[in-house]
Amino acid sequence: MKQDTHPDYHFITVVMTDGTSYQTRSTYGKEGATLNLDIDPKTHPAWTGGNQQLLDRGGRVSRFNAKFGGFTRK
């Protein structure tokens, strides 16, 4: 096996957008570095589901509802 092919894992501090922090192992920065998150998985809609809105582009949703509308609950 080749020597020195694995990355250097060390402990860093991750700071969430709400100010909470935790320690984890990472290859980011150097030992003891701080990673400040811009997007927080606790609050961002991509992870929480958010308020999803269905956009009707070109009448696709309308055509689908007209074709299969009888199968859905109201």
N, C-alpha and C positions, 0 to 999 in steps of 0.2 A: 504494500500500500504506500501511496505517496504521503510524505510528511507535510504537515501544515496546510492541508486542504480544507479542513473544517473551520467554520467561522468562530470567532471569539464570542461566546455567550457570557454575559455578565448581567448583574442586576441593575435595572433602571427604575425610575419612579414615573408613573403615568398619572397625569393630572387631568381629570375630566373637566367639562365646561362648567359644572356646578361647584367646582373647587375640591371635590373629594379626590383622593389619590390612593394608589396602591402600587406595590412593587411587583415586578415581574422580570423574568429573564428575557433578554433580547440581544440582537446584534447591533441595535441602534446606538450610535455614539460611543462613549467610553463608560467605564464603571462609574455608577452614581449619577449619570446624566438624567435630565428631566425632560419628558416628552409631554408637551401641552397639546391636548386634542382640540381641534377646531370643530369637529363633528362628534357629538356624544352618542354612543349607541343606546343610552337610556332614554334619550329624548328625541332623537332624529326619526322622522317618519319611515325611513327605509327599514329600521329595525322594529319600530313599535306598531306599524300598520298605518298610522296616521289617518287622515281624512281622505280616503281615496275617492276620486271623482272619475266617472266614466265619461270620456269625451266621445261624442258622436261625430266622427269624421266621415263625410261622404255618405251619410245615411246607413252605414254598416250596422250600427246598433238598432236603428229603426227597422231595417230589413230583417235582422235576426229576430227581434221581438215580434214582428208581424208574422214571421214564419213559425216560430216556436213559442209564441206568447201563451198558448193554451196549456203548456206544460209547466209553467212557473206558478208559484204561489203568489197570491196578492195580499 
